[in-house]
Amino acid sequence: LGHANQSQGAFRKSCDSYEQEVFINYGPLYEKVRVRKGYSFLPEDEQVDILEELRDEDVRDVLEMSMFSEMEVQKATNFLFLLFTEEPRSKFTDPLVLERALLCTAILQRTARRLFVDKDSDATTCQDNLTNTCKMLRKLVFVLLGMLNDGQGELHTLQAGGHFDELLRKILERQYSEEQLSKLGDFL
């Protein structure tokens, strides 16, 4: 319920010939989203606890994506590719969304490369699928870097040079604290 685009302003509905703004309470499960987006009404100490919980969830997500199967990598890649390469791309302007998409793409790129190397040479269909997936991921990284105005920056240079592990490390360092990075252990 509400506008698809927040720029349309408050969601208002006529009721008894009066126009009222409609507010929706999504309940306590939505509080993590409110904290992440910075509009929670919880006391600061409770928000700090939730942010720490969210950081731990982020680390678990990174580790989970690194263990995706071939099919999971392909499905996630197709989803992100369509989402960020189809027009209009202007619907994605929030740097947080773009940074998280870049992180997911870099992890998927690393996972796809691991799967590609682990495949038997007889499995040509799987290799072809992974090759196409790797190409899509490579293009997607460049698209996201362009959207983040890093068109010719350090990350672009790493991607263009095929330094995928270093690219992923730099992206993680941009988004994660030292403590979070240490929890990734062998992944890095």
ChimeraX attribute file (.defattr): number of C-alpha atoms within 10 A of each C-alpha:
attribute: neighborCount
match mode: 1-to-1
recipient: residues
	/A:1	7
	/A:2	14
	/A:3	11
	/A:4	7
	/A:5	8
	/A:6	9
	/A:7	7
	/A:8	9
	/A:9	9
	/A:10	13
	/A:11	14
	/A:12	14
	/A:13	13
	/A:14	10
	/A:15	8
	/A:16	7
	/A:17	7
	/A:18	9
	/A:19	11
	/A:20	13
	/A:21	11
	/A:22	12
	/A:23	11
	/A:24	8
	/A:25	7
	/A:26	8
	/A:27	7
	/A:28	9
	/A:29	8
	/A:30	11
	/A:31	18
	/A:32	16
	/A:33	15
	/A:34	15
	/A:35	19
	/A:36	13
	/A:37	10
	/A:38	10
	/A:39	10
	/A:40	15
	/A:41	11
	/A:42	13
	/A:43	8
	/A:44	11
	/A:45	9
	/A:46	12
	/A:47	19
	/A:48	13
	/A:49	11
	/A:50	18
	/A:51	16
	/A:52	13
	/A:53	12
	/A:54	16
	/A:55	16
	/A:56	14
	/A:57	12
	/A:58	14
	/A:59	16
	/A:60	14
	/A:61	12
	/A:62	17
	/A:63	17
	/A:64	11
	/A:65	18
	/A:66	19
	/A:67	16
	/A:68	17
	/A:69	13
	/A:70	17
	/A:71	12
	/A:72	14
	/A:73	25
	/A:74	21
	/A:75	13
	/A:76	16
	/A:77	22
	/A:78	14
	/A:79	11
	/A:80	19
	/A:81	19
	/A:82	11
	/A:83	15
	/A:84	19
	/A:85	13
	/A:86	9
	/A:87	9
	/A:88	9
	/A:89	12
	/A:90	9
	/A:91	10
	/A:92	13
	/A:93	11
	/A:94	11
	/A:95	11
	/A:96	13
	/A:97	11
	/A:98	17
	/A:99	19
	/A:100	14
	/A:101	18
	/A:102	24
	/A:103	23
	/A:104	22
	/A:105	25
	/A:106	24
	/A:107	28
	/A:108	25
	/A:109	26
	/A:110	20
	/A:111	20
	/A:112	26
	/A:113	16
	/A:114	14
	/A:115	19
	/A:116	19
	/A:117	12
	/A:118	9
	/A:119	13
	/A:120	11
	/A:121	10
	/A:122	8
	/A:123	9
	/A:124	11
	/A:125	9
	/A:126	17
	/A:127	17
	/A:128	12
	/A:129	15
	/A:130	22
	/A:131	15
	/A:132	13
	/A:133	24
	/A:134	22
	/A:135	12
	/A:136	18
	/A:137	26
	/A:138	18
	/A:139	15
	/A:140	23
	/A:141	23
	/A:142	19
	/A:143	19
	/A:144	20
	/A:145	20
	/A:146	14
	/A:147	19
	/A:148	16
	/A:149	10
	/A:150	15
	/A:151	15
	/A:152	12
	/A:153	11
	/A:154	12
	/A:155	21
	/A:156	17
	/A:157	14
	/A:158	16
	/A:159	20
	/A:160	15
	/A:161	10
	/A:162	12
	/A:163	12
	/A:164	19
	/A:165	16
	/A:166	14
	/A:167	23
	/A:168	23
	/A:169	16
	/A:170	16
	/A:171	19
	/A:172	22
	/A:173	13
	/A:174	11
	/A:175	14
	/A:176	15
	/A:177	11
	/A:178	10
	/A:179	10
	/A:180	17
	/A:181	16
	/A:182	13
	/A:183	14
	/A:184	13
	/A:185	9
	/A:186	7
	/A:187	11
	/A:188	12
